[in-house]
Each structure stands twice: as structure tokens, then as C-alpha cells.
């Protein structure tokens, strides 16, 4: 059948090697938009990106500047975007404090104290363990960013309903 090879290359059977580069470039654009325009964009991008671990893994292994730090870059952009845009938003539709704020605060503090104590008693490097702890804290931080950034009740219900 003529043209079948062209269709295979165009619709996913030959373009998978280019997706990590697309994710890499799009991450910087989304980080800038998240920082200066709307912090919800970073949440939506990460929520769609993290379940596709094979592409994320290939993107993190690219030998390009900051390729192995794009998730950290997006999280920092979301935190800073939330702080910068907090004053601009209408706070009239907020739903109050998170019910998990205190348990997350206890988890972060206990795990950090454990990190400090164990790094001095075991003798391993503190910075190596700190990097592992930072990766462990991504999910609680993402929860807090999601909770405090999405101030509209309908949008929160749409995220947590599924």
C-alpha cells in the first residue's frame, strides 16, 4: 500500500524519539507561563506529564542543559507563580485551609529531623540524602500547590472527582 511508511512515521511510530525534546522545550515555556501568567498551567502540565513515565525518563536523561531538573524547575515555577499571583487573585471564592496542612507539616518536619540525625549518625553525605529527601517531598508539595493555587471550587472538584 503506497504511503503506509509515511503514515507510520507521522502518527507515532517514528516520532517517539522526538517527544523527549518536545517535552524538554515545552517545559521551559510552561515554566515561564506558570511564573508570570497563571500558576495553574504548571499543575496541568505536570498532571499530564508524570503518568507518562517513559517519556519523562527519556527527557530527564537527555544531555541538554537542565534536562534532569525540569520537574524541579516546574515545581519552583509553580511555587513562585503562586506567591507572585496570590495578591492578584480574588480571594472571595477560597474554601479555607487545607485539612491536611498540619499532617503534611508534621511529615515534613519529622522526615527532615530524621534526615539530619541519620546523616550525622550513619556518616553518609548530607547532600546525597537531601536530594533523596527532596524527591520524597515532591508529592506533599504538589498537593499544597494544587490546593492553594486552585481557588475555584468547581476546578478543585473537577481535579479530585476523578
Secondary structure, DSSP 4 states (H G I P E B T S, - for coil): -TTHHHHHHHTTSS-HHHHHHHHHHHHHHHHHHHHHT-THHHHHHHHHHTT-HHHHHHHHTSSSTTGGGHHHHHHHHHHHHHHHHTTTS-GGG---S-TTHHHHHHHHHHHHHHHHHHHHHH---HHHHHHHHHHHTHHHHHHHHHHHH---HHHHHHHHH-
